[in-house]
């Protein structure tokens, strides 16, 4: 039985990178919108604005990476090769 290749196929990596580039752009836009909304409020501390931008931006990127990874791995069907549990031996 051949061992599975630990590196994903190049096309999956390319899709992941392309999706993450789009997600990074969307994340920047969402973080900028959040910072604008916080800045309109009564609290205009620079630390609050930086924390908001980093928190919102990185959360969007992390969520996108996790969901994208899940969908791309599922689509590649690599789990089917490793899917079944080993059979237990019934030795007397």
Biopython code that builds the backbone (N, CA, C, O; Angstrom):
import numpy as np
from Bio.PDB.StructureBuilder import StructureBuilder

atoms = [
    (1, "UNK", "N", (0.849, -1.174, 0.000)),
    (1, "UNK", "CA", (0.000, 0.000, 0.000)),
    (1, "UNK", "C", (0.895, 1.238, 0.000)),
    (1, "UNK", "O", (1.790, 1.362, 0.836)),
    (2, "UNK", "N", (0.657, 2.127, -0.915)),
    (2, "UNK", "CA", (1.454, 3.349, -1.030)),
    (2, "UNK", "C", (1.064, 4.332, 0.066)),
    (2, "UNK", "O", (-0.110, 4.476, 0.408)),
    (3, "UNK", "N", (2.065, 4.996, 0.601)),
    (3, "UNK", "CA", (1.769, 5.989, 1.633)),
    (3, "UNK", "C", (1.276, 7.275, 0.970)),
    (3, "UNK", "O", (1.767, 7.654, -0.094)),
    (4, "UNK", "N", (0.310, 7.944, 1.595)),
    (4, "UNK", "CA", (-0.216, 9.176, 1.004)),
    (4, "UNK", "C", (0.826, 10.289, 1.029)),
    (4, "UNK", "O", (1.670, 10.355, 1.923)),
    (5, "UNK", "N", (0.748, 11.137, 0.050)),
    (5, "UNK", "CA", (1.667, 12.276, -0.047)),
    (5, "UNK", "C", (1.264, 13.312, 0.993)),
    (5, "UNK", "O", (0.111, 13.744, 0.982)),
    (6, "UNK", "N", (2.159, 13.737, 1.901)),
    (6, "UNK", "CA", (1.782, 14.690, 2.948)),
    (6, "UNK", "C", (1.525, 16.093, 2.425)),
    (6, "UNK", "O", (0.811, 16.862, 3.067)),
    (7, "UNK", "N", (2.086, 16.443, 1.278)),
    (7, "UNK", "CA", (1.869, 17.784, 0.726)),
    (7, "UNK", "C", (0.621, 17.779, -0.155)),
    (7, "UNK", "O", (0.439, 16.872, -0.967)),
    (8, "UNK", "N", (-0.232, 18.780, 0.001)),
    (8, "UNK", "CA", (-1.425, 18.825, -0.846)),
    (8, "UNK", "C", (-1.040, 19.110, -2.291)),
    (8, "UNK", "O", (0.015, 19.690, -2.548)),
    (9, "UNK", "N", (-1.884, 18.708, -3.234)),
    (9, "UNK", "CA", (-1.600, 19.012, -4.634)),
    (9, "UNK", "C", (-1.464, 20.511, -4.865)),
    (9, "UNK", "O", (-2.038, 21.321, -4.137)),
    (10, "UNK", "N", (-0.708, 20.859, -5.873)),
    (10, "UNK", "CA", (-0.416, 22.257, -6.155)),
    (10, "UNK", "C", (-1.697, 23.064, -6.421)),
    (10, "UNK", "O", (-1.780, 24.230, -6.035)),
    (11, "UNK", "N", (-2.667, 22.467, -7.060)),
    (11, "UNK", "CA", (-3.883, 23.216, -7.380)),
    (11, "UNK", "C", (-4.652, 23.603, -6.109)),
    (11, "UNK", "O", (-5.262, 24.670, -6.045)),
    (12, "UNK", "N", (-4.614, 22.734, -5.110)),
    (12, "UNK", "CA", (-5.309, 23.059, -3.862)),
    (12, "UNK", "C", (-4.601, 24.218, -3.167)),
    (12, "UNK", "O", (-5.251, 25.126, -2.649)),
    (13, "UNK", "N", (-3.262, 24.186, -3.156)),
    (13, "UNK", "CA", (-2.519, 25.291, -2.553)),
    (13, "UNK", "C", (-2.777, 26.592, -3.297)),
    (13, "UNK", "O", (-2.921, 27.644, -2.674)),
    (14, "UNK", "N", (-2.837, 26.531, -4.612)),
    (14, "UNK", "CA", (-3.096, 27.740, -5.398)),
    (14, "UNK", "C", (-4.482, 28.291, -5.102)),
    (14, "UNK", "O", (-4.655, 29.503, -4.977)),
    (15, "UNK", "N", (-5.469, 27.411, -4.990)),
    (15, "UNK", "CA", (-6.829, 27.868, -4.645)),
    (15, "UNK", "C", (-6.838, 28.512, -3.267)),
    (15, "UNK", "O", (-7.448, 29.562, -3.064)),
    (16, "UNK", "N", (-6.153, 27.869, -2.317)),
    (16, "UNK", "CA", (-6.125, 28.402, -0.959)),
    (16, "UNK", "C", (-5.489, 29.787, -0.934)),
    (16, "UNK", "O", (-6.015, 30.701, -0.297)),
    (17, "UNK", "N", (-4.362, 29.948, -1.623)),
    (17, "UNK", "CA", (-3.683, 31.244, -1.654)),
    (17, "UNK", "C", (-4.562, 32.296, -2.325)),
    (17, "UNK", "O", (-4.635, 33.431, -1.854)),
    (18, "UNK", "N", (-5.223, 31.934, -3.410)),
    (18, "UNK", "CA", (-6.096, 32.884, -4.101)),
    (18, "UNK", "C", (-7.265, 33.317, -3.198)),
    (18, "UNK", "O", (-7.602, 34.499, -3.125)),
    (19, "UNK", "N", (-7.865, 32.348, -2.522)),
    (19, "UNK", "CA", (-8.984, 32.681, -1.629)),
    (19, "UNK", "C", (-8.501, 33.535, -0.468)),
    (19, "UNK", "O", (-9.197, 34.465, -0.058)),
    (20, "UNK", "N", (-7.320, 33.236, 0.070)),
    (20, "UNK", "CA", (-6.805, 34.011, 1.189)),
    (20, "UNK", "C", (-6.429, 35.431, 0.777)),
    (20, "UNK", "O", (-6.542, 36.352, 1.587)),
    (21, "UNK", "N", (-5.989, 35.627, -0.450)),
    (21, "UNK", "CA", (-5.739, 36.995, -0.920)),
    (21, "UNK", "C", (-7.023, 37.802, -0.965)),
    (21, "UNK", "O", (-7.057, 38.959, -0.547)),
    (22, "UNK", "N", (-8.068, 37.189, -1.472)),
    (22, "UNK", "CA", (-9.376, 37.869, -1.503)),
    (22, "UNK", "C", (-9.851, 38.128, -0.076)),
    (22, "UNK", "O", (-10.365, 39.205, 0.227)),
    (23, "UNK", "N", (-9.676, 37.139, 0.797)),
    (23, "UNK", "CA", (-10.093, 37.289, 2.196)),
    (23, "UNK", "C", (-9.304, 38.389, 2.892)),
    (23, "UNK", "O", (-9.852, 39.102, 3.733)),
    (24, "UNK", "N", (-8.040, 38.535, 2.560)),
    (24, "UNK", "CA", (-7.231, 39.596, 3.162)),
    (24, "UNK", "C", (-7.767, 40.967, 2.752)),
    (24, "UNK", "O", (-7.845, 41.880, 3.574)),
    (25, "UNK", "N", (-8.130, 41.103, 1.497)),
    (25, "UNK", "CA", (-8.692, 42.380, 1.039)),
    (25, "UNK", "C", (-10.030, 42.665, 1.730)),
    (25, "UNK", "O", (-10.282, 43.787, 2.169)),
    (26, "UNK", "N", (-10.870, 41.657, 1.820)),
    (26, "UNK", "CA", (-12.162, 41.824, 2.500)),
    (26, "UNK", "C", (-11.945, 42.123, 3.976)),
    (26, "UNK", "O", (-12.657, 42.943, 4.556)),
    (27, "UNK", "N", (-10.975, 41.468, 4.580)),
    (27, "UNK", "CA", (-10.670, 41.685, 5.986)),
    (27, "UNK", "C", (-10.227, 43.123, 6.248)),
    (27, "UNK", "O", (-10.626, 43.728, 7.243)),
    (28, "UNK", "N", (-9.411, 43.660, 5.364)),
    (28, "UNK", "CA", (-8.962, 45.048, 5.512)),
    (28, "UNK", "C", (-10.139, 46.005, 5.417)),
    (28, "UNK", "O", (-10.225, 46.963, 6.184)),
    (29, "UNK", "N", (-11.045, 45.752, 4.480)),
    (29, "UNK", "CA", (-12.226, 46.613, 4.324)),
    (29, "UNK", "C", (-13.112, 46.533, 5.563)),
    (29, "UNK", "O", (-13.586, 47.558, 6.052)),
    (30, "UNK", "N", (-13.338, 45.328, 6.072)),
    (30, "UNK", "CA", (-14.185, 45.167, 7.253)),
    (30, "UNK", "C", (-13.534, 45.814, 8.475)),
    (30, "UNK", "O", (-14.213, 46.465, 9.269)),
    (31, "UNK", "N", (-12.221, 45.639, 8.626)),
    (31, "UNK", "CA", (-11.521, 46.257, 9.757)),
    (31, "UNK", "C", (-11.574, 47.780, 9.664)),
    (31, "UNK", "O", (-11.754, 48.457, 10.676)),
    (32, "UNK", "N", (-11.418, 48.322, 8.456)),
    (32, "UNK", "CA", (-11.497, 49.776, 8.278)),
    (32, "UNK", "C", (-12.895, 50.287, 8.621)),
    (32, "UNK", "O", (-13.042, 51.343, 9.236)),
    (33, "UNK", "N", (-13.903, 49.546, 8.226)),
    (33, "UNK", "CA", (-15.274, 49.931, 8.565)),
    (33, "UNK", "C", (-15.492, 49.896, 10.080)),
    (33, "UNK", "O", (-16.127, 50.789, 10.643)),
    (34, "UNK", "N", (-14.961, 48.859, 10.735)),
    (34, "UNK", "CA", (-15.107, 48.759, 12.191)),
    (34, "UNK", "C", (-14.382, 49.902, 12.887)),
    (34, "UNK", "O", (-14.901, 50.477, 13.844)),
    (35, "UNK", "N", (-13.184, 50.235, 12.409)),
    (35, "UNK", "CA", (-12.436, 51.345, 13.008)),
    (35, "UNK", "C", (-13.188, 52.654, 12.803)),
    (35, "UNK", "O", (-13.232, 53.486, 13.709)),
    (36, "UNK", "N", (-13.778, 52.847, 11.630)),
    (36, "UNK", "CA", (-14.551, 54.072, 11.379)),
    (36, "UNK", "C", (-15.748, 54.163, 12.320)),
    (36, "UNK", "O", (-16.070, 55.239, 12.825)),
    (37, "UNK", "N", (-16.399, 53.038, 12.548)),
    (37, "UNK", "CA", (-17.550, 53.049, 13.459)),
    (37, "UNK", "C", (-17.130, 53.320, 14.900)),
    (37, "UNK", "O", (-17.824, 54.031, 15.627)),
    (38, "UNK", "N", (-16.003, 52.759, 15.311)),
    (38, "UNK", "CA", (-15.517, 53.007, 16.673)),
    (38, "UNK", "C", (-15.064, 54.461, 16.813)),
    (38, "UNK", "O", (-15.293, 55.089, 17.846)),
    (39, "UNK", "N", (-14.428, 54.986, 15.782)),
    (39, "UNK", "CA", (-13.943, 56.365, 15.832)),
    (39, "UNK", "C", (-15.090, 57.375, 15.879)),
    (39, "UNK", "O", (-14.931, 58.468, 16.423)),
    (40, "UNK", "N", (-16.235, 57.017, 15.317)),
    (40, "UNK", "CA", (-17.395, 57.918, 15.371)),
    (40, "UNK", "C", (-17.973, 58.024, 16.770)),
    (40, "UNK", "O", (-18.660, 58.993, 17.092)),
    (41, "UNK", "N", (-17.696, 57.034, 17.599)),
    (41, "UNK", "CA", (-18.217, 57.029, 18.965)),
    (41, "UNK", "C", (-17.480, 58.023, 19.843)),
    (41, "UNK", "O", (-16.701, 58.844, 19.359)),
    (42, "UNK", "N", (-17.730, 57.940, 21.108)),
    (42, "UNK", "CA", (-17.147, 58.881, 22.053)),
    (42, "UNK", "C", (-15.688, 58.563, 22.377)),
    (42, "UNK", "O", (-14.930, 59.454, 22.760)),
    (43, "UNK", "N", (-15.294, 57.303, 22.226)),
    (43, "UNK", "CA", (-13.939, 56.902, 22.583)),
    (43, "UNK", "C", (-13.049, 56.891, 21.350)),
    (43, "UNK", "O", (-13.211, 56.043, 20.472)),
    (44, "UNK", "N", (-12.104, 57.836, 21.280)),
    (44, "UNK", "CA", (-11.201, 57.903, 20.139)),
    (44, "UNK", "C", (-9.759, 57.646, 20.563)),
    (44, "UNK", "O", (-8.842, 58.295, 20.060)),
    (45, "UNK", "N", (-9.555, 56.726, 21.465)),
    (45, "UNK", "CA", (-8.211, 56.378, 21.885)),
    (45, "UNK", "C", (-7.549, 55.551, 20.782)),
    (45, "UNK", "O", (-8.166, 54.648, 20.216)),
    (46, "UNK", "N", (-6.308, 55.864, 20.489)),
    (46, "UNK", "CA", (-5.598, 55.188, 19.414)),
    (46, "UNK", "C", (-5.435, 53.702, 19.714)),
    (46, "UNK", "O", (-5.436, 52.881, 18.798)),
    (47, "UNK", "N", (-5.295, 53.353, 20.990)),
    (47, "UNK", "CA", (-5.138, 51.949, 21.357)),
    (47, "UNK", "C", (-6.408, 51.158, 21.059)),
    (47, "UNK", "O", (-6.354, 50.000, 20.644)),
    (48, "UNK", "N", (-7.529, 51.793, 21.274)),
    (48, "UNK", "CA", (-8.804, 51.147, 20.986)),
    (48, "UNK", "C", (-8.973, 50.923, 19.488)),
    (48, "UNK", "O", (-9.482, 49.883, 19.070)),
    (49, "UNK", "N", (-8.556, 51.877, 18.688)),
    (49, "UNK", "CA", (-8.671, 51.752, 17.237)),
    (49, "UNK", "C", (-7.743, 50.660, 16.705)),
    (49, "UNK", "O", (-8.133, 49.885, 15.831)),
    (50, "UNK", "N", (-6.524, 50.596, 17.225)),
    (50, "UNK", "CA", (-5.573, 49.568, 16.796)),
    (50, "UNK", "C", (-6.074, 48.183, 17.199)),
    (50, "UNK", "O", (-6.019, 47.245, 16.404)),
    (51, "UNK", "N", (-6.555, 48.057, 18.417)),
    (51, "UNK", "CA", (-7.063, 46.769, 18.887)),
    (51, "UNK", "C", (-8.276, 46.327, 18.073)),
    (51, "UNK", "O", (-8.422, 45.144, 17.768)),
    (52, "UNK", "N", (-9.132, 47.260, 17.725)),
    (52, "UNK", "CA", (-10.299, 46.935, 16.909)),
    (52, "UNK", "C", (-9.879, 46.459, 15.531)),
    (52, "UNK", "O", (-10.388, 45.451, 15.041)),
    (53, "UNK", "N", (-8.960, 47.169, 14.903)),
    (53, "UNK", "CA", (-8.506, 46.787, 13.561)),
    (53, "UNK", "C", (-7.852, 45.412, 13.570)),
    (53, "UNK", "O", (-8.153, 44.574, 12.720)),
    (54, "UNK", "N", (-6.960, 45.177, 14.525)),
    (54, "UNK", "CA", (-6.284, 43.882, 14.580)),
    (54, "UNK", "C", (-7.248, 42.754, 14.949)),
    (54, "UNK", "O", (-7.205, 41.676, 14.355)),
    (55, "UNK", "N", (-8.098, 42.999, 15.910)),
    (55, "UNK", "CA", (-9.042, 41.964, 16.345)),
    (55, "UNK", "C", (-10.004, 41.554, 15.253)),
    (55, "UNK", "O", (-10.179, 40.365, 14.988)),
    (56, "UNK", "N", (-10.627, 42.524, 14.619)),
    (56, "UNK", "CA", (-11.592, 42.227, 13.557)),
    (56, "UNK", "C", (-10.884, 41.627, 12.351)),
    (56, "UNK", "O", (-11.341, 40.624, 11.802)),
    (57, "UNK", "N", (-9.778, 42.225, 11.932)),
    (57, "UNK", "CA", (-9.069, 41.753, 10.744)),
    (57, "UNK", "C", (-8.553, 40.332, 10.889)),
    (57, "UNK", "O", (-8.745, 39.504, 9.999)),
    (58, "UNK", "N", (-7.897, 40.049, 12.010)),
    (58, "UNK", "CA", (-7.345, 38.706, 12.201)),
    (58, "UNK", "C", (-8.429, 37.656, 12.432)),
    (58, "UNK", "O", (-8.260, 36.498, 12.050)),
    (59, "UNK", "N", (-9.520, 38.046, 13.043)),
    (59, "UNK", "CA", (-10.620, 37.107, 13.243)),
    (59, "UNK", "C", (-11.239, 36.707, 11.912)),
    (59, "UNK", "O", (-11.530, 35.532, 11.686)),
    (60, "UNK", "N", (-11.438, 37.671, 11.039)),
    (60, "UNK", "CA", (-11.985, 37.368, 9.711)),
    (60, "UNK", "C", (-11.019, 36.470, 8.941)),
    (60, "UNK", "O", (-11.450, 35.515, 8.294)),
    (61, "UNK", "N", (-9.726, 36.759, 9.000)),
    (61, "UNK", "CA", (-8.744, 35.935, 8.289)),
    (61, "UNK", "C", (-8.680, 34.513, 8.855)),
    (61, "UNK", "O", (-8.621, 33.548, 8.093)),
    (62, "UNK", "N", (-8.693, 34.379, 10.161)),
    (62, "UNK", "CA", (-8.638, 33.059, 10.770)),
    (62, "UNK", "C", (-9.866, 32.229, 10.418)),
    (62, "UNK", "O", (-9.748, 31.056, 10.066)),
    (63, "UNK", "N", (-11.027, 32.832, 10.513)),
    (63, "UNK", "CA", (-12.260, 32.121, 10.159)),
    (63, "UNK", "C", (-12.271, 31.695, 8.701)),
    (63, "UNK", "O", (-12.674, 30.579, 8.375)),
    (64, "UNK", "N", (-11.830, 32.582, 7.831)),
    (64, "UNK", "CA", (-11.782, 32.252, 6.407)),
    (64, "UNK", "C", (-10.797, 31.126, 6.141)),
    (64, "UNK", "O", (-11.084, 30.226, 5.351)),
    (65, "UNK", "N", (-9.652, 31.164, 6.785)),
    (65, "UNK", "CA", (-8.648, 30.114, 6.587)),
    (65, "UNK", "C", (-9.175, 28.757, 7.053)),
    (65, "UNK", "O", (-8.960, 27.745, 6.385)),
    (66, "UNK", "N", (-9.851, 28.733, 8.174)),
    (66, "UNK", "CA", (-10.364, 27.466, 8.690)),
    (66, "UNK", "C", (-11.455, 26.892, 7.792)),
    (66, "UNK", "O", (-11.432, 25.704, 7.471)),
    (67, "UNK", "N", (-12.396, 27.717, 7.391)),
    (67, "UNK", "CA", (-13.480, 27.242, 6.536)),
    (67, "UNK", "C", (-12.952, 26.854, 5.163)),
    (67, "UNK", "O", (-13.362, 25.833, 4.610)),
    (68, "UNK", "N", (-12.044, 27.659, 4.602)),
    (68, "UNK", "CA", (-11.470, 27.353, 3.288)),
    (68, "UNK", "C", (-10.703, 26.039, 3.335)),
    (68, "UNK", "O", (-10.837, 25.207, 2.438)),
    (69, "UNK", "N", (-9.906, 25.851, 4.370)),
    (69, "UNK", "CA", (-9.181, 24.594, 4.512)),
    (69, "UNK", "C", (-10.112, 23.402, 4.593)),
    (69, "UNK", "O", (-9.858, 22.369, 3.974)),
    (70, "UNK", "N", (-11.187, 23.537, 5.351)),
    (70, "UNK", "CA", (-12.150, 22.460, 5.478)),
    (70, "UNK", "C", (-12.770, 22.115, 4.134)),
    (70, "UNK", "O", (-12.838, 20.942, 3.768)),
    (71, "UNK", "N", (-13.219, 23.114, 3.400)),
    (71, "UNK", "CA", (-13.858, 22.855, 2.114)),
    (71, "UNK", "C", (-12.886, 22.308, 1.085)),
    (71, "UNK", "O", (-13.247, 21.415, 0.319)),
    (72, "UNK", "N", (-11.664, 22.818, 1.047)),
    (72, "UNK", "CA", (-10.707, 22.337, 0.053)),
    (72, "UNK", "C", (-10.251, 20.909, 0.345)),
    (72, "UNK", "O", (-10.083, 20.118, -0.583)),
    (73, "UNK", "N", (-10.048, 20.570, 1.606)),
    (73, "UNK", "CA", (-9.675, 19.202, 1.951)),
    (73, "UNK", "C", (-10.826, 18.254, 1.650)),
    (73, "UNK", "O", (-10.614, 17.144, 1.161)),
    (74, "UNK", "N", (-12.022, 18.688, 1.940)),
    (74, "UNK", "CA", (-13.198, 17.854, 1.649)),
    (74, "UNK", "C", (-13.331, 17.633, 0.145)),
    (74, "UNK", "O", (-13.663, 16.534, -0.298)),
    (75, "UNK", "N", (-13.075, 18.661, -0.627)),
    (75, "UNK", "CA", (-13.189, 18.571, -2.082)),
    (75, "UNK", "C", (-12.102, 17.668, -2.664)),
    (75, "UNK", "O", (-12.342, 16.994, -3.666)),
    (76, "UNK", "N", (-10.913, 17.639, -2.058)),
    (76, "UNK", "CA", (-9.822, 16.834, -2.589)),
    (76, "UNK", "C", (-10.042, 15.343, -2.370)),
    (76, "UNK", "O", (-9.405, 14.524, -3.034)),
    (77, "UNK", "N", (-10.927, 14.978, -1.457)),
    (77, "UNK", "CA", (-11.303, 13.596, -1.186)),
    (77, "UNK", "C", (-10.124, 12.771, -0.654)),
    (77, "UNK", "O", (-10.083, 11.558, -0.858)),
    (78, "UNK", "N", (-9.174, 13.409, 0.018)),
    (78, "UNK", "CA", (-8.054, 12.681, 0.610)),
    (78, "UNK", "C", (-8.476, 11.909, 1.849)),
    (78, "UNK", "O", (-7.806, 10.951, 2.234)),
    (79, "UNK", "N", (-9.557, 12.303, 2.469)),
    (79, "UNK", "CA", (-10.000, 11.619, 3.675)),
    (79, "UNK", "C", (-10.507, 10.211, 3.381)),
    (79, "UNK", "O", (-10.489, 9.352, 4.262)),
    (80, "UNK", "N", (-10.954, 9.969, 2.165)),
    (80, "UNK", "CA", (-11.482, 8.653, 1.832)),
    (80, "UNK", "C", (-10.386, 7.592, 1.899)),
    (80, "UNK", "O", (-10.653, 6.450, 2.274)),
    (81, "UNK", "N", (-9.164, 7.955, 1.541)),
    (81, "UNK", "CA", (-8.062, 6.998, 1.570)),
    (81, "UNK", "C", (-7.669, 6.640, 2.998)),
    (81, "UNK", "O", (-7.238, 5.517, 3.256)),
    (82, "UNK", "N", (-7.810, 7.565, 3.913)),
    (82, "UNK", "CA", (-7.414, 7.330, 5.293)),
    (82, "UNK", "C", (-8.611, 7.110, 6.199)),
    (82, "UNK", "O", (-8.454, 7.042, 7.418)),
    (83, "UNK", "N", (-9.793, 6.997, 5.636)),
    (83, "UNK", "CA", (-11.026, 7.046, 6.402)),
    (83, "UNK", "C", (-11.350, 5.881, 7.288)),
    (83, "UNK", "O", (-11.845, 6.100, 8.393)),
    (84, "UNK", "N", (-11.107, 4.657, 6.883)),
    (84, "UNK", "CA", (-11.602, 3.545, 7.684)),
    (84, "UNK", "C", (-10.661, 3.246, 8.845)),
    (84, "UNK", "O", (-9.439, 3.350, 8.734)),
    (85, "UNK", "N", (-11.265, 2.879, 9.936)),
    (85, "UNK", "CA", (-10.500, 2.531, 11.140)),
    (85, "UNK", "C", (-9.894, 1.142, 10.953)),
    (85, "UNK", "O", (-10.486, 0.297, 10.281)),
    (86, "UNK", "N", (-8.742, 0.902, 11.528)),
    (86, "UNK", "CA", (-8.150, -0.437, 11.393)),
    (86, "UNK", "C", (-9.026, -1.470, 12.086)),
    (86, "UNK", "O", (-9.621, -1.214, 13.132)),
    (87, "UNK", "N", (-9.086, -2.644, 11.471)),
    (87, "UNK", "CA", (-9.906, -3.716, 12.034)),
    (87, "UNK", "C", (-9.208, -4.311, 13.261)),
    (87, "UNK", "O", (-7.992, -4.501, 13.274)),
    (88, "UNK", "N", (-9.987, -4.589, 14.258)),
    (88, "UNK", "CA", (-9.424, -5.182, 15.475)),
    (88, "UNK", "C", (-9.253, -6.687, 15.277)),
    (88, "UNK", "O", (-10.065, -7.345, 14.627)),
    (89, "UNK", "N", (-8.200, -7.194, 15.842)),
    (89, "UNK", "CA", (-7.962, -8.624, 15.780)),
    (89, "UNK", "C", (-8.668, -9.310, 16.921)),
    (89, "UNK", "O", (-8.638, -8.848, 18.062)),
    (90, "UNK", "N", (-9.290, -10.395, 16.606)),
    (90, "UNK", "CA", (-9.957, -11.213, 17.637)),
    (90, "UNK", "C", (-9.089, -12.441, 17.881)),
    (90, "UNK", "O", (-9.391, -13.531, 17.397)),
    (91, "UNK", "N", (-8.020, -12.258, 18.626)),
    (91, "UNK", "CA", (-7.125, -13.369, 18.920)),
    (91, "UNK", "C", (-7.559, -14.038, 20.218)),
    (91, "UNK", "O", (-7.862, -13.362, 21.200)),
    (92, "UNK", "N", (-7.586, -15.352, 20.218)),
    (92, "UNK", "CA", (-7.997, -16.069, 21.461)),
    (92, "UNK", "C", (-6.935, -16.032, 22.520)),
    (92, "UNK", "O", (-7.126, -16.580, 23.606)),
]
sb = StructureBuilder()
sb.init_structure("model")
sb.init_model(0)
sb.init_chain("A")
sb.init_seg("    ")
for serial, (resi, resn, name, xyz) in enumerate(atoms, 1):
    if name == "N":
        sb.init_residue(resn, " ", resi, " ")
    sb.init_atom(name, np.array(xyz, "f"), 0.0, 1.0, " ", f" {name:<3s}", serial, name[0])
structure = sb.get_structure()
